[in-house]
Amino acid sequence: MPDLFPQPGGDGGAGSKPARVVDRAGLDAVIRSLQSRGYRTVGPTVRDRAISLAEISGVADLPQGWHDSQSPGSYRLTPGADLEIFGWAVGADSVKRQLLPPREVVWRAGAQDLVPHEEPAAGLAPLALVGVRPCEVAALGILDRVLGGGRVTDPRYASRREGLFICTVECGSPASTCFCTSMGTGPGAESGFDLAMTEIVEEDDPRYLVRVGSDRGAAVLDEVESQPATLRDEAARQEVLARARTRMGHGVVTEGLPELLERNLENPRWDQVASRCLSCGNCTQVCPTCFCVSVEDITDLAGTVERRRRWASCFEVGHSYIHGGAVRPTTRSRYRQWATHKLGTWHAQFGTSGCVGCGRCIAWCPVGIDLREEVSAIRASDGMRALAPRPGGG
């Protein structure tokens, strides 16, 4: 696939520069440096008692002292008096929303040219993401392959993605629903970033170990007062990551997973999960890599026509509608489609898994369905088959 969005980071170049350390004021200076370069800076904030991505102007807008607790079907955000800014895992709001909005007007036109045909701009100023997790950076790489690396590029996604600056913060506070270690996407960041930070809070001394992943990142860091990272700083980073790995819940065995799911399409476990699933599509809405959209044409009384694009879900009955009926009319068939695509057939389509282990689909499922448990149950019962074929594609 063509590399439409070259990924920063990795070996060589700017990525080989020695790590630096900045204090809280230095973090604020990074944000202001990005703004001075014309970036629209977006980072984590607290909104509606959840971590949400929104525009920020400095450190004061970041969620200091807030911590989350997540479990199947449960998310709670609570305030604290500590100095941690990034002491949480992930909220429902993913980076996907910034590059592929839930709703947008693709074009509009009017009768008799009273409203000329126009295509609203996809984006405004170039975007800088500050404080996003490594699993989000991995999800962005997956979206790049889907929407920008195939035979057809999504021009609206591409216009927002071009020039994107990524300042990731490694995860020191994963939730019990997280399993990024299984998917190889965290808690540390290895590539895909311009700057990567690790928050280190020891007593009353918050500091940030900063690694450079691109020339753009190096230019920003050069404008900020910093110190060379010491062996103590490097050891503190490794301690943060090691502690994060131990805080996660159980993971997913990924070896042979696509083949496992392929040979278990009639496993009775699909019936069991379908008896609980509401087919609400929450899992697809919060997933940072689900990319399905629907297109609607809307006409008002004055004759103005708008073509609008919105997020769609494979849990919608109409998603699989083909000439007279839905291919997947049952909840069982729709959950199976989502799970087997995300963890199985995505590999054949795009060369990777479609899951980054962020755990959102677990925490934000109203009935607490845990994807990890479903995979484990299918693996444990591998080889079981339904007694008879199911009518209607179920």
ROGUMI-901543 format. One record per residue (C-alpha): x, y, z. Coordinates in steps of 0.001 Angstrom, whole numbers, plus 524288, in hexadecimal, padded with zeros to 5 digits. Each point is the difference from the previous one (the first is absolute). Example, Ala and Ser with C-alpha at 12.3 -4.5 7.8 and 13.67 -1.06 7.14 Angstrom:
ROGUMI-901543
8300C7EE6C81E78/8055A80D707FD6C/
***
This chain:
ROGUMI-901543
800008000080000/8051480DC57FD43/8052A8074680BCE/7F77580C157FF0E/803078043880DE0/80E447FCC78032E/8010A7FC4B80E44/809D7807378087E/807907F92980A90/807EF7F3927FF9E/80E867FE657FDFF/808C580A3E7FA19/7FDD380E587FD16/7F9588081E80A55/7FB7E7F3A7806D9/80E107FD228040D/801D580CCD80784/802A07FE7880E91/7F43B8018A808D3/7FDDB80CCE8071A/7F880803A580C4B/7F6B980B7D80198/7F8648049680BD2/7F1BA80427800BC/8035C80D537FA6E/807117F92A7F4DD/7F3D77F83C7FCBB/7F86D80CAF7FF76/80A92805B77F737/7FE9F7F4857F695/7F179802DB7FE8B/8027280E6D7FDE6/80AC77FD487F636/7F68F7F7C97F80A/7F5FA80AEC8006B/80A06809E77FB84/802867F7507F434/7F1BB800BF7FC2C/7FB527F30F80582/7F2AA7FE19805EE/803C37F8EB80C90/7F6E87F554804C5/8020F7F83E80C5F/7F9307F92180B5D/7F63E807C9807E7/7F52F7FCCA8099C/7F259801097FA4A/7F3977F99780504/808007F89380A34/8084D7F9507F5B1/80D028023D7F94B/7FD02806627F2EA/80880805CC7F568/7FE0980E967FDF8/807BE80C117FC78/809B68041C80A5F/8082180C43801AC/809527FB6D80A82/802997F70B80B88/7F50D80642807C7/7F6137F9947F6F3/805447F2428026F/7F9A07F6BC809F4/809328010080BA1/7FC517F6F880B2B/7F5557F8AF7F8B4/8001C7F1247FFD5/7F7187F6137F9A2/7FAFF7F2C480408/7FB357F6F67F53E/7FA377F2667FFA6/7F6817F8F27F6E8/7F4678091A7FE58/8056780A368095C/807CF80CB97FF25/802388094680B57/8086480C3C80088/803878058480D58/807D080C0480417/80C0C7FF9D8088B/809BC80965805F9/80C4C7FA3E7F9EA/80860806087F55A/7FE087F5D97F563/7FA5F805697F370/7FFA17F3247F8A6/7FB9A7F6EC80AFC/7F5217F9937F821/7FEC97F5F17F52B/7F7068043E7F4D7/7F297806247FF13/7F5487FD077F64C/804EB80AD67F71D/80A857FB0D7F6BA/808D2806AB7F628/7F7217FACD7F53D/7F62A80AB3802F7/80A0580A767FC62/8032B7FA397F2A3/7F3497F9367FC7C/7F51C8081180676/7F34D7F93C803EE/7F875808E67F6C0/80447809207F53E/7FAD5806617F3A0/8071E7FAC37F40E/7F9ED809757F64F/7F41B808A77FE22/7F918805F37F453/7F369807547FD2E/7F564800FE7F5D2/80291808F77F464/80DB3802E5804ED/7FAC7808B880AED/808DF7F801808AC/80BF97FC787F7F1/806017F2A980188/80A1C8003380AC7/807D57F69780804/802358051880DDC/80E1A7FF9380452/803707F361806DA/808C18066D809ED/8047D80D068053F/80DAD8023180535/8094A7F46080076/7FD937F79B80BE7/809227FCBA80B3F/7FBE87F5078091A/805DF8014980D92/7FF527F55B80A52/7FA107F50F7F7F3/8036E7F221803F6/808C07F6AD7F846/7F4457F7567FD04/7F9D280BEC7F97C/80C378021D7F7DE/7FF3A7F1C17FBC6/7F191801BB7FCA9/8037580BC17F7BD/809B37F7B17F878/7F5287F6297FD61/7F6BF80AA27FB35/80AD7805027F72B/800C37F2C77F954/7F13B7FF0E7FEB4/7FCD280DDA7FBBD/80CC5804817FA34/807DE7F41C7FC0C/7F7077F8907F6DB/7FC278018E7F1D8/7F69580AFF80384/8038A80AAD8099B/7F5BA806E58081B/8031880E247FC8F/7F980805D780BF5/807777F7258093B/80C89802AB7F873/7FE7180EBF800D7/7FED37FF4580ED5/80AB67F5ED8015C/809ED8078C7F7F9/80907807C3808B6/7FAD07F9CD80C81/8094A801B680B84/7FFA77F53A80A38/804EA801B980DDC/7FCD87F33E806D6/800FF7FD7F80E97/8033C7F21B803F0/7F5F47F94B80869/802E67FE9080E6C/7F1FC7FDE78048D/7F9437F5B37F7A7/7F2997FAE6803B0/7FC7B7F1EB802C8/7F9677FFDF7F2B1/80CA68033A7F8CF/8078F7F5867F8AC/8094E807C07F763/80B487F71B803E8/7F9157F4C77F913/7FE998080D7F39D/80DBE8059E8005A/7FB3480E17800A9/804198047E80D90/801B78042A80A7E/80C63805BD7FA28/8011B807137F30B/809D77FB707F5F6/7FC70807357F376/7F5E0808737F951/8024A80C1E8084B/806BF80D127FEE3/8022E800B780EAE/7FDFF7F56380A34/7FF3A8035B80E67/7FFEC7F82F80C7F/7FA358068180BFB/8084D7FDB180C16/7FA86804E980CE4/808B97FE1F80BCE/7FB3D8071A80C26/7FDCF80E257FBA3/808AC7FF427F3FC/7F83F7FD257F392/8089E7FEFB7F40D/7FF147FA8D7F251/809FF7F7C97F8F2/7FEEB803E57F1B7/804627F8087F440/8007D805CD7F268/7FA187F8BC7F472/800FF809DC7F4EA/806E480C3F7FB8A/7F3A3807A780307/800367FABB80DD2/80E4C8038880179/7FD4D80DED7FB7A/7F5348019B80A1A/808187FA4680B0A/80B76808D27FC71/7F77F80BA48039A/7FD4C7FAAF80D90/808FB8005480BBF/8041C7F205802CB/80A9C7F7BB80625/8068C7F37D7FB39/7F95C7F3D580544/808067F92380A6B/800DB7F184802FD/7F6D1802BB80B5A/7F61A805D57F699/801197F46E7F6C9/7FE4A7F67E80B52/7F40D80790804A2/7FA057FED17F268/802177F15F7FFE0/7F9DA7FF1580D77/7F3F0807627FB34/7FE6C7F6987F491/802767F3E38083F/7F5F180457809F2/7F651802907F519/801807F2387FAA9/7FCC27FA2B80D34/7F3C780862801A8/7F9347FAF97F3DB/7F5D87F55580024/8015D7F33B7F8C5/803C7800AD7F1C7/7FD267F9047F342/807ED7F4FE7FA11/801F5804FE7F231/8079C7F4827FA7B/7F7CC7F99B7F56C/7F4558087D80372/7FB228028F7F20E/800387F16D7FD12/7F9697FCEC80CF8/7F4A4809027FD0C/7FED07FB4C7F1FC/7FE047F1E38040E/7F67F8039680AE2/7F5AD8078B7F885/7F5A57F6898050E/8050B7FF4680DEF/7F4B080041809DD/806E780B0F8072B/7FA7F8097B7F5E8/7F24F7FC72804C4/803D0802AC80E0F/805B180D6E7FD4E/7F474803637F72D/7F69E7FD5780B3A/8066C80B428075C/803AF809427F4EC/7F6A880B6B7FDCA/80503802517F233/8015080E43803F5/80CE98023E7F909/8069C8069A80BA0/80C1D7F7C07FDCD/80178804EE7F213/7FD9C80E2F803CC/80AB68004180A51/809757F7667F862/80B798081D7FAEB/8011D7F7FE7F372/7F1F37FD4A7FBA6/7FE78807E97F39C/7F2BA7FCC77FA04/7F7F380BAE7FB84/7F2E2802427F9A0/7FC3E80AAE7F64D/7F3158075D80058/7FA6C80A0B7F68D/7F78780A4D806A6/7F78A809FA7F8DA/7F97280B9F80688/7F3BA8074C7FB8A/8083780A277F8E6/806117F58C7F77A/80D5D7FFC780640/806087F27A7FFD5/80A607FB558095B/807687F3567FF77/803747FC4880DDE/808D87F56280501/7FE4D7F9BB80D56/805DE7F4DC8078E/7F9637F3077FD7E/800D07F30880714/800127F1D27FBE1/7F6297FDF580B0E/7F5C18074D7F815/7F6DB7F6CD7F8BA/800DC808747F3DF/80ED97FF317FFD5/7FF777F2FB7F8D1/7F409803147F7A9/8016A7FA9B7F23F/7F4AC800807F644/7F4447FC8E8081D/805657FBC880CFB/80AE28003480A14/80AC57F5EB7FEFB/801D38007F80EBA/7F23F80121805B7/802EB7FAAC80DA5/807AF8055980B6C/807F57F3977FFCF/8045A802147F20D/802FD80E5680228/808417FDF680C47/8072E7F4FC7F931/8029D808E07F452/8059880AA7808B1/808AF7F70B80814/805087F7A87F4CE/802DE80BE37F7A0/806AD8079380AD2/808A37F4BB80462/800697F7467F409/7FD038042B7F220/805B080D9380248/80D457F9707FE94/7FCD87FB827F239/7FAB580D597FC2B/809C38094180613/80B677F7F18050B/7FD9D8021980E88/7F5FE7FD8080A80/7F51F80A00800EE/801168002B80EDC/809DF807BE80805/7FBCF7FB0C80D6C/7FB0080D0080535/7F4AB7F91C806EA/7F5C080A2F7FC6B/7F6B97F5E27FA5C/800217F91E80D30/7FE2280BC2808DF/7F5988068E7F7AD/7F7D37F3EC7FD15/7F3238020380775/7FF517F1A0803BA/80E937FE378028A/803847F6907F512/80EA27FDAD800BE/806477FD277F2DA/80B5B7F948806E3/7F6D37F6658069D/7F91A7FCEE7F341/80CD47FCF97F93E/8047E7F7A480B70/7F32B7F86F80010/800DE7FD3B7F175/80E107FBB18016C/7FC447F6FB80B36/7F50B7F9E67F806/807647FFDC7F319/7FA3D7F61F7F6A5/7F1FD8002A804E5/7F5B0801977F565/7F18E802C17FFC2/7F79A7F41F7FD3E/7F95A805EC7F42C/801E280B3A7F68D/7F96680C98803EF/7F6568062B7F699/800F880E207FBCC/80EB58016E801B8/7FEE87FF7080EEF/
***
